[in-house]
Amino acid sequence: MNLSELKAKLMKDPEFREAWEDIEPEYQLIRSIIRQRLEKHMTQSELAEKAGTRQSSIARLESGSYNPSLRFLKKVAEALDARLE
């Protein structure tokens, strides 16, 4: 069973589906940050420097293990020449 098949199977469970839908916006944001950073050929360290933070903060953000403030997300967006919506 591959990942897509597993997800499809799990999505049939209402509790799983609800939990997935609750966290999906966070992961969309994380994927967007990573995609934009990579498109600009930036390392986490380069993004951190431009955003005025540490590489470890960017790593935690991208891993989903950090609950960032709106202010922090705005700094990251500005460093990526992007808009936070």
N, CA, C and O atoms as a GROMACS GRO file, in nm:
protein
  340
    1MET      N    1   0.085  -0.117   0.000
    1MET     CA    2   0.000   0.000   0.000
    1MET      C    3   0.090   0.124   0.000
    1MET      O    4   0.180   0.136   0.083
    2ASN      N    5   0.065   0.215  -0.094
    2ASN     CA    6   0.143   0.337  -0.096
    2ASN      C    7   0.075   0.445  -0.011
    2ASN      O    8  -0.034   0.424   0.042
    3LEU      N    9   0.140   0.560   0.001
    3LEU     CA   10   0.090   0.666   0.087
    3LEU      C   11  -0.047   0.718   0.042
    3LEU      O   12  -0.133   0.743   0.127
    4SER      N   13  -0.068   0.732  -0.086
    4SER     CA   14  -0.198   0.781  -0.136
    4SER      C   15  -0.310   0.684  -0.103
    4SER      O   16  -0.420   0.725  -0.066
    5GLU      N   17  -0.281   0.556  -0.116
    5GLU     CA   18  -0.382   0.455  -0.084
    5GLU      C   19  -0.413   0.454   0.066
    5GLU      O   20  -0.528   0.442   0.107
    6LEU      N   21  -0.309   0.468   0.147
    6LEU     CA   22  -0.329   0.472   0.292
    6LEU      C   23  -0.412   0.593   0.331
    6LEU      O   24  -0.505   0.582   0.412
    7LYS      N   25  -0.380   0.709   0.274
    7LYS     CA   26  -0.457   0.830   0.305
    7LYS      C   27  -0.602   0.812   0.265
    7LYS      O   28  -0.691   0.847   0.342
    8ALA      N   29  -0.628   0.759   0.147
    8ALA     CA   30  -0.766   0.738   0.102
    8ALA      C   31  -0.841   0.646   0.198
    8ALA      O   32  -0.957   0.670   0.230
    9LYS      N   33  -0.774   0.543   0.243
    9LYS     CA   34  -0.836   0.450   0.338
    9LYS      C   35  -0.866   0.520   0.470
    9LYS      O   36  -0.976   0.506   0.525
   10LEU      N   37  -0.769   0.595   0.521
   10LEU     CA   38  -0.787   0.663   0.649
   10LEU      C   39  -0.893   0.773   0.642
   10LEU      O   40  -0.963   0.798   0.740
   11MET      N   41  -0.905   0.838   0.526
   11MET     CA   42  -1.002   0.947   0.512
   11MET      C   43  -1.146   0.898   0.524
   11MET      O   44  -1.237   0.979   0.540
   12LYS      N   45  -1.168   0.769   0.515
   12LYS     CA   46  -1.303   0.714   0.532
   12LYS      C   47  -1.347   0.718   0.678
   12LYS      O   48  -1.466   0.709   0.708
   13ASP      N   49  -1.251   0.730   0.769
   13ASP     CA   50  -1.280   0.739   0.912
   13ASP      C   51  -1.313   0.886   0.945
   13ASP      O   52  -1.228   0.972   0.926
   14PRO      N   53  -1.436   0.915   0.993
   14PRO     CA   54  -1.477   1.054   1.019
   14PRO      C   55  -1.385   1.128   1.118
   14PRO      O   56  -1.359   1.247   1.101
   15GLU      N   57  -1.336   1.059   1.220
   15GLU     CA   58  -1.247   1.123   1.317
   15GLU      C   59  -1.114   1.161   1.252
   15GLU      O   60  -1.062   1.270   1.275
   16PHE      N   61  -1.061   1.070   1.172
   16PHE     CA   62  -0.936   1.098   1.102
   16PHE      C   63  -0.956   1.214   1.006
   16PHE      O   64  -0.874   1.306   1.001
   17ARG      N   65  -1.065   1.210   0.929
   17ARG     CA   66  -1.092   1.315   0.830
   17ARG      C   67  -1.101   1.451   0.899
   17ARG      O   68  -1.045   1.549   0.849
   18GLU      N   69  -1.170   1.458   1.012
   18GLU     CA   70  -1.184   1.584   1.084
   18GLU      C   71  -1.048   1.635   1.132
   18GLU      O   72  -1.017   1.753   1.118
   19ALA      N   73  -0.968   1.545   1.189
   19ALA     CA   74  -0.834   1.584   1.236
   19ALA      C   75  -0.749   1.632   1.119
   19ALA      O   76  -0.678   1.732   1.131
   20TRP      N   77  -0.755   1.560   1.006
   20TRP     CA   78  -0.678   1.598   0.887
   20TRP      C   79  -0.719   1.738   0.839
   20TRP      O   80  -0.633   1.821   0.810
   21GLU      N   81  -0.848   1.761   0.832
   21GLU     CA   82  -0.896   1.890   0.783
   21GLU      C   83  -0.861   2.004   0.879
   21GLU      O   84  -0.844   2.118   0.836
   22ASP      N   85  -0.849   1.973   1.009
   22ASP     CA   86  -0.810   2.075   1.106
   22ASP      C   87  -0.666   2.122   1.086
   22ASP      O   88  -0.637   2.240   1.102
   23ILE      N   89  -0.576   2.028   1.050
   23ILE     CA   90  -0.435   2.066   1.039
   23ILE      C   91  -0.392   2.098   0.896
   23ILE      O   92  -0.282   2.149   0.875
   24GLU      N   93  -0.475   2.068   0.798
   24GLU     CA   94  -0.436   2.088   0.658
   24GLU      C   95  -0.393   2.231   0.625
   24GLU      O   96  -0.295   2.248   0.553
   25PRO      N   97  -0.462   2.336   0.674
   25PRO     CA   98  -0.416   2.472   0.642
   25PRO      C   99  -0.273   2.500   0.689
   25PRO      O  100  -0.198   2.569   0.620
   26GLU      N  101  -0.235   2.445   0.804
   26GLU     CA  102  -0.098   2.463   0.853
   26GLU      C  103   0.002   2.400   0.756
   26GLU      O  104   0.103   2.461   0.722
   27TYR      N  105  -0.029   2.280   0.712
   27TYR     CA  106   0.064   2.212   0.621
   27TYR      C  107   0.067   2.276   0.483
   27TYR      O  108   0.170   2.272   0.416
   28GLN      N  109  -0.043   2.336   0.440
   28GLN     CA  110  -0.041   2.409   0.314
   28GLN      C  111   0.054   2.528   0.324
   28GLN      O  112   0.130   2.556   0.232
   29LEU      N  113   0.049   2.598   0.437
   29LEU     CA  114   0.137   2.712   0.459
   29LEU      C  115   0.283   2.667   0.462
   29LEU      O  116   0.368   2.730   0.400
   30ILE      N  117   0.310   2.559   0.534
   30ILE     CA  118   0.447   2.508   0.542
   30ILE      C  119   0.498   2.468   0.404
   30ILE      O  120   0.610   2.501   0.367
   31ARG      N  121   0.416   2.396   0.328
   31ARG     CA  122   0.457   2.357   0.192
   31ARG      C  123   0.485   2.479   0.105
   31ARG      O  124   0.578   2.479   0.025
   32SER      N  125   0.404   2.582   0.121
   32SER     CA  126   0.422   2.704   0.043
   32SER      C  127   0.555   2.772   0.078
   32SER      O  128   0.627   2.817  -0.011
   33ILE      N  129   0.585   2.780   0.206
   33ILE     CA  130   0.712   2.842   0.249
   33ILE      C  131   0.830   2.765   0.193
   33ILE      O  132   0.924   2.823   0.138
   34ILE      N  133   0.826   2.632   0.207
   34ILE     CA  134   0.937   2.550   0.158
   34ILE      C  135   0.950   2.565   0.006
   34ILE      O  136   1.061   2.582  -0.045
   35ARG      N  137   0.838   2.559  -0.066
   35ARG     CA  138   0.841   2.570  -0.212
   35ARG      C  139   0.901   2.704  -0.255
   35ARG      O  140   0.986   2.709  -0.344
   36GLN      N  141   0.856   2.813  -0.191
   36GLN     CA  142   0.908   2.945  -0.229
   36GLN      C  143   1.056   2.959  -0.196
   36GLN      O  144   1.132   3.019  -0.273
   37ARG      N  145   1.097   2.905  -0.081
   37ARG     CA  146   1.238   2.911  -0.045
   37ARG      C  147   1.323   2.836  -0.148
   37ARG      O  148   1.427   2.886  -0.191
   38LEU      N  149   1.278   2.718  -0.186
   38LEU     CA  150   1.353   2.638  -0.283
   38LEU      C  151   1.353   2.702  -0.421
   38LEU      O  152   1.454   2.697  -0.491
   39GLU      N  153   1.241   2.761  -0.461
   39GLU     CA  154   1.235   2.829  -0.591
   39GLU      C  155   1.334   2.945  -0.598
   39GLU      O  156   1.385   2.978  -0.705
   40LYS      N  157   1.361   3.006  -0.482
   40LYS     CA  158   1.456   3.116  -0.477
   40LYS      C  159   1.598   3.066  -0.449
   40LYS      O  160   1.690   3.146  -0.429
   41HIS      N  161   1.614   2.934  -0.448
   41HIS     CA  162   1.745   2.872  -0.425
   41HIS      C  163   1.809   2.922  -0.296
   41HIS      O  164   1.929   2.950  -0.290
   42MET      N  165   1.725   2.933  -0.191
   42MET     CA  166   1.773   2.979  -0.061
   42MET      C  167   1.783   2.861   0.035
   42MET      O  168   1.701   2.769   0.032
   43THR      N  169   1.885   2.864   0.119
   43THR     CA  170   1.895   2.767   0.226
   43THR      C  171   1.812   2.818   0.344
   43THR      O  172   1.769   2.934   0.346
   44GLN      N  173   1.791   2.732   0.440
   44GLN     CA  174   1.722   2.776   0.562
   44GLN      C  175   1.801   2.887   0.630
   44GLN      O  176   1.742   2.982   0.682
   45SER      N  177   1.931   2.876   0.629
   45SER     CA  178   2.017   2.978   0.691
   45SER      C  179   2.003   3.112   0.622
   45SER      O  180   1.996   3.217   0.687
   46GLU      N  181   1.998   3.110   0.489
   46GLU     CA  182   1.983   3.234   0.414
   46GLU      C  183   1.847   3.298   0.440
   46GLU      O  184   1.837   3.420   0.457
   47LEU      N  185   1.744   3.216   0.445
   47LEU     CA  186   1.611   3.270   0.475
   47LEU      C  187   1.608   3.326   0.616
   47LEU      O  188   1.552   3.433   0.640
   48ALA      N  189   1.668   3.255   0.709
   48ALA     CA  190   1.671   3.301   0.848
   48ALA      C  191   1.741   3.436   0.860
   48ALA      O  192   1.693   3.527   0.928
   49GLU      N  193   1.855   3.448   0.794
   49GLU     CA  194   1.929   3.575   0.799
   49GLU      C  195   1.845   3.689   0.742
   49GLU      O  196   1.839   3.797   0.800
   50LYS      N  197   1.782   3.664   0.632
   50LYS     CA  198   1.700   3.767   0.568
   50LYS      C  199   1.577   3.803   0.653
   50LYS      O  200   1.530   3.916   0.649
   51ALA      N  201   1.525   3.705   0.729
   51ALA     CA  202   1.407   3.728   0.813
   51ALA      C  203   1.445   3.777   0.953
   51ALA      O  204   1.358   3.812   1.033
   52GLY      N  205   1.574   3.779   0.982
   52GLY     CA  206   1.619   3.827   1.113
   52GLY      C  207   1.596   3.726   1.224
   52GLY      O  208   1.560   3.762   1.336
   53THR      N  209   1.616   3.599   1.193
   53THR     CA  210   1.597   3.493   1.292
   53THR      C  211   1.708   3.391   1.276
   53THR      O  212   1.804   3.413   1.203
   54ARG      N  213   1.695   3.278   1.346
   54ARG     CA  214   1.796   3.172   1.339
   54ARG      C  215   1.750   3.061   1.245
   54ARG      O  216   1.630   3.042   1.223
   55GLN      N  217   1.846   2.988   1.191
   55GLN     CA  218   1.815   2.875   1.104
   55GLN      C  219   1.730   2.773   1.176
   55GLN      O  220   1.641   2.713   1.115
   56SER      N  221   1.754   2.752   1.304
   56SER     CA  222   1.676   2.653   1.380
   56SER      C  223   1.528   2.691   1.386
   56SER      O  224   1.442   2.603   1.390
   57SER      N  225   1.498   2.820   1.387
   57SER     CA  226   1.358   2.864   1.387
   57SER      C  227   1.291   2.830   1.253
   57SER      O  228   1.175   2.790   1.249
   58ILE      N  229   1.365   2.848   1.146
   58ILE     CA  230   1.311   2.814   1.013
   58ILE      C  231   1.293   2.663   1.003
   58ILE      O  232   1.193   2.616   0.948
   59ALA      N  233   1.388   2.587   1.054
   59ALA     CA  234   1.378   2.440   1.051
   59ALA      C  235   1.256   2.393   1.129
   59ALA      O  236   1.183   2.306   1.083
   60ARG      N  237   1.234   2.451   1.248
   60ARG     CA  238   1.116   2.412   1.328
   60ARG      C  239   0.987   2.450   1.255
   60ARG      O  240   0.890   2.375   1.257
   61LEU      N  241   0.986   2.568   1.192
   61LEU     CA  242   0.868   2.611   1.116
   61LEU      C  243   0.839   2.513   1.004
   61LEU      O  244   0.725   2.469   0.988
   62GLU      N  245   0.941   2.478   0.927
   62GLU     CA  246   0.923   2.390   0.812
   62GLU      C  247   0.890   2.246   0.853
   62GLU      O  248   0.831   2.172   0.774
   63SER      N  249   0.926   2.207   0.973
   63SER     CA  250   0.896   2.071   1.019
   63SER      C  251   0.755   2.061   1.078
   63SER      O  252   0.703   1.952   1.098
   64GLY      N  253   0.695   2.176   1.106
   64GLY     CA  254   0.562   2.175   1.167
   64GLY      C  255   0.566   2.161   1.318
   64GLY      O  256   0.462   2.142   1.381
   65SER      N  257   0.684   2.169   1.377
   65SER     CA  258   0.696   2.151   1.521
   65SER      C  259   0.700   2.284   1.596
   65SER      O  260   0.737   2.288   1.714
   66TYR      N  261   0.664   2.390   1.530
   66TYR     CA  262   0.672   2.524   1.586
   66TYR      C  263   0.540   2.594   1.560
   66TYR      O  264   0.487   2.588   1.449
   67ASN      N  265   0.487   2.659   1.661
   67ASN     CA  266   0.363   2.735   1.645
   67ASN      C  267   0.401   2.882   1.636
   67ASN      O  268   0.406   2.951   1.738
   68PRO      N  269   0.427   2.931   1.516
   68PRO     CA  270   0.481   3.067   1.500
   68PRO      C  271   0.374   3.173   1.522
   68PRO      O  272   0.254   3.150   1.505
   69SER      N  273   0.422   3.290   1.559
   69SER     CA  274   0.333   3.405   1.571
   69SER      C  275   0.306   3.461   1.432
   69SER      O  276   0.379   3.432   1.336
   70LEU      N  277   0.202   3.538   1.422
   70LEU     CA  278   0.171   3.604   1.295
   70LEU      C  279   0.285   3.698   1.257
   70LEU      O  280   0.319   3.710   1.139
   71ARG      N  281   0.342   3.764   1.355
   71ARG     CA  282   0.455   3.854   1.330
   71ARG      C  283   0.573   3.779   1.266
   71ARG      O  284   0.634   3.827   1.171
   72PHE      N  285   0.603   3.660   1.319
   72PHE     CA  286   0.712   3.578   1.263
   72PHE      C  287   0.681   3.538   1.119
   72PHE      O  288   0.768   3.547   1.032
   73LEU      N  289   0.557   3.494   1.095
   73LEU     CA  290   0.518   3.454   0.959
   73LEU      C  291   0.528   3.571   0.861
   73LEU      O  292   0.566   3.552   0.746
   74LYS      N  293   0.494   3.690   0.908
   74LYS     CA  294   0.506   3.808   0.822
   74LYS      C  295   0.652   3.835   0.786
   74LYS      O  296   0.682   3.871   0.673
   75LYS      N  297   0.742   3.818   0.884
   75LYS     CA  298   0.885   3.838   0.857
   75LYS      C  299   0.936   3.737   0.755
   75LYS      O  300   1.014   3.771   0.667
   76VAL      N  301   0.891   3.614   0.768
   76VAL     CA  302   0.933   3.509   0.673
   76VAL      C  303   0.878   3.541   0.534
   76VAL      O  304   0.950   3.530   0.435
   77ALA      N  305   0.752   3.582   0.528
   77ALA     CA  306   0.691   3.616   0.399
   77ALA      C  307   0.767   3.732   0.333
   77ALA      O  308   0.795   3.727   0.213
   78GLU      N  309   0.799   3.834   0.409
   78GLU     CA  310   0.874   3.947   0.354
   78GLU      C  311   1.011   3.902   0.303
   78GLU      O  312   1.058   3.948   0.199
   79ALA      N  313   1.075   3.814   0.378
   79ALA     CA  314   1.207   3.764   0.337
   79ALA      C  315   1.200   3.685   0.206
   79ALA      O  316   1.297   3.676   0.132
   80LEU      N  317   1.082   3.628   0.180
   80LEU     CA  318   1.060   3.553   0.056
   80LEU      C  319   1.000   3.639  -0.054
   80LEU      O  320   0.967   3.589  -0.162
   81ASP      N  321   0.986   3.769  -0.027
   81ASP     CA  322   0.919   3.860  -0.121
   81ASP      C  323   0.780   3.808  -0.156
   81ASP      O  324   0.739   3.807  -0.272
   82ALA      N  325   0.709   3.765  -0.052
   82ALA     CA  326   0.575   3.708  -0.070
   82ALA      C  327   0.476   3.780   0.021
   82ALA      O  328   0.514   3.859   0.108
   83ARG      N  329   0.350   3.750  -0.002
   83ARG     CA  330   0.243   3.807   0.082
   83ARG      C  331   0.185   3.696   0.167
   83ARG      O  332   0.169   3.582   0.121
   84LEU      N  333   0.153   3.730   0.290
   84LEU     CA  334   0.087   3.636   0.378
   84LEU      C  335  -0.063   3.660   0.366
   84LEU      O  336  -0.111   3.769   0.395
   85GLU      N  337  -0.136   3.558   0.323
   85GLU     CA  338  -0.280   3.570   0.306
   85GLU      C  339  -0.351   3.471   0.393
   85GLU      O  340  -0.474   3.466   0.393
   0.00000   0.00000   0.00000
